[in-house]
Amino acid sequence: MTAPHRIRRFYVSALVLVVSIFASACGQPDPELTTPESTFGDDPSGRILFVADGDVQLWDDGDIRAVTSDVDALSPSWAPDGARFAYVQNHDGYSDIVVANMDGEPLEQVTFNEPADEPHSEDWAYNAAWALDPVWSPVGEQLIFVSDKGGLDPLSDPLYLWYSERWDIDPYPLPEAVNLDVFQENPTLSPDGNVAAFVARIRITDSLRNTQIWTLDLNTAETSVLVDHPDGAYDPSWSPDGENVAYIQRDGNRNDVWIAPVDGSDPYRLTDVGTCVAPAWSPDGRFIAFFRENDGNFEAAYVELETGSDGHLTAGDPKRLFSVDNISTISGMSWNGN
């Protein structure tokens, strides 16, 4: 089986796994995100990008509309200016990252992964590549994403962190990420754009990998393990103040939002829902949204955050944010305040 087909099967399997393990509870946050008393209790505002029915969708203070059409879209990510977004265009056997405006019109093609060989030939399958999980830097035009194009052996399916520095320079694999020699996915960037947190799939056996959350300093190339849990941790999302990373931790068949302080303090559980995935912070740090299972489907929910007496964030009861059919949970949410 070729690399592109194995990776596609991995993502389909991951989605099936997510759906199968979600059926329970979420509720609790992290420190140093104080909420002014005068505004506490307000509903979430801003704009959220997500994917449903294969299209990038926009939640705009309660209204929802499709932004793209006639493409198989994944994983939208806002640009800091709030006027553009990057997303994955999924094709038959490969994928590319594209930057579009809010009418869905392409502005830049970041990757070019369609092989020049005869379609679906052996050479075509060997040279096809995937680009996935783009995240826009909060401070500039840079993008970080994962791709199997940078592996030493294209048939071994490695996904490594790649970096797009400027539009006039081809993206490149981060050498320090390649040297880690672990399967990587779902990056998130610190508010200053200097540190990436990402999921590392650590080999347990030939057929089993566990997910940990690592960090990589893009200036020093220093790496460290942020979260190591025996049942797995995934979907990291950096807080707007840079102090915490929200993520999903699996405990048995329950999946909830947890908080990992980046100062090395012990992670702690934020929610008690059991079917959570893809946490996303509001731009002001007052809310965390996530997808949760409801009667066999997924909907977007949110919790409001307070700081407890111990300095940990605590969460109110989860509330529904929006519900539409056929949400792509693996595409996550990207929240912008503009």
Secondary structure as UniProt FT lines:
FT   HELIX           3..21
FT   TURN            37..41
FT   STRAND          47..52
FT   TURN            53..54
FT   STRAND          55..60
FT   TURN            61..62
FT   STRAND          63..66
FT   STRAND          73..78
FT   TURN            80..81
FT   STRAND          84..90
FT   STRAND          95..101
FT   TURN            102..103
FT   STRAND          106..109
FT   TURN            119..120
FT   HELIX           122..127
FT   STRAND          131..136
FT   TURN            138..139
FT   STRAND          143..147
FT   TURN            149..150
FT   HELIX           154..156
FT   STRAND          160..164
FT   TURN            167..168
FT   STRAND          172..173
FT   HELIX           175..180
FT   STRAND          183..189
FT   TURN            191..192
FT   STRAND          195..205
FT   TURN            206..207
FT   STRAND          208..217
FT   TURN            218..220
FT   STRAND          223..227
FT   TURN            230..231
FT   STRAND          233..238
FT   TURN            240..241
FT   STRAND          244..251
FT   TURN            252..253
FT   STRAND          254..261
FT   TURN            262..263
FT   STRAND          268..269
FT   STRAND          275..281
FT   TURN            283..284
FT   STRAND          287..294
FT   TURN            295..296
FT   STRAND          297..307
FT   TURN            309..310
FT   STRAND          313..315
FT   STRAND          319..322
FT   HELIX           329..331
FT   STRAND          334..336
//
